[in-house]
Amino acid sequence: MSSITLRLENVKKLQAKRWENEDHWDTLNDLLVKELEEILLIEPENTSALINIGAIYSDMGENEMALEYLKKALNLGSKDKNLFVNLAIVLVYMEKHQEEYLEYLEEAEDKTEDPLTFKAYFDPQSR
């Protein structure tokens, strides 16, 4: 297993721990972004890292930044279910037209999740 794969597995584990440690939410987000940026310096076209950093930025409320990373993964040809779900989440938060995000949700239906990626948090009541 490559060191990048191990690093992405660790990112996914740390991401899950954010919900158990809300007092350290900002610190954990900063650590996750730093680690994912380092991975992207080594492998700039790593779609798993792009999808994950997009999810983190979405969770932080930085939707323009999230969209930038997610669109890059899309343009690189990723077929990961989490990519399409995250794109829909970001577009909902950006208050885009319903057709735009529904298209991504429909696209996600027949896709499978990459075990190295995760979904952005979505709470329709939060924003």
N, C-alpha and C positions, 0 to 999 in steps of 0.2 A: 504494500500500500504506500502510495506516495506521501511525502510530507505535507503537500497541499491538501490532500484528502483528509489526513489526520487533523490538520488545522481547521478545515471546514467542519469536521465532526465536533471538534472542541467549540467552535463558534456556535453550532446548533445547540450544544449542551448549555453553554453560557447564556444563550438567548432564552432558553426555557427557564433558567434560574432567575431571570429578571422579574418574573411574575411572583416569585417567592420572596424577593428582596426589593420591594418597592421603595424602601428608604434609600437604596443605592441605584435607583433607576438611571439617573443621569450618568453616573460613573460607569455603570455597566454598558450603557449605550456608547459612551466614549471609547471604552475598551474594544467593543465589537467593531465600531467604525475603524479604529486604528488597525486592528488585526485584518479586517477585510481589505483596507487600503493597501496594507503590506502584501497581501496575497495578490492583489491586482497589479502591484508593481512587478511582481514575478511573472504573473500570467494575466496580462491585461484583458484577455478574451475569455476568462473563466466565467462562464455564465452562472454557475452556482454562486460565486462570490458577488456577481453583479445583482442577482436576484435578492440575495440576503441583505446586501447593503441598501438596496432599494426598500426592502421591508423595514429595516431599522430606521431609515430616514422617514418613511411613512409613519412609523410609530412615534417618531419625535415631532411629527407635524410639519416636516419639511418636504412637502409634496412635490414641489418643482424639482428638487434634488432627487427625490425618489423616482420620479418619472424619467429623469435623465438616465439613471442607471438601468431601470427596467426596460426602457426603449432600446438601450444598447444591447441588452441580452436578447431582446426580440429581433433586432437587426442582425445579430450573430446567428440566428436560426434556432434558438432554444425552443423546445417543445414541452418544457416543464409545466405541469399543471399550476404550480405555485406562481409562476411568472404571470400567467393569465389572470389568476385570482388577484394577485397583488396589483396588476394594472387596473383591474376593475375597482378595487378598493381605493386606490389613489385617485382615480377619476371621480368616484363618488364624493370623496373628501374635497376635491377641487370643484365640485358642483358642475360637472360637465353634463352634457345632454345624456339622457338615459340610453339612447341608442349606442353611444360610444362604449359605455361600460358593459352593457348587456351583450354586446358582440364578444367581448373578452370572456365573459362568463359562459357563453355558449361554446366558445372555443375550448374552454377548460374542461368541459364535460367529458370529452373522450380522451383526455390526456392523463398521464400518470405523474405522480409526484416524484421528483428526484429526492432520494433519501438525505441528500446534503443540503436541501433548501427548506425554507419555512415560509409560512404565510404571515403577512402583516396583520396586526390586530385590527379588528373592525368592530366598532360600536356605533350603530346608526344614530343613537341618542346623544353621542358625545360632542358632536360639532354642530 
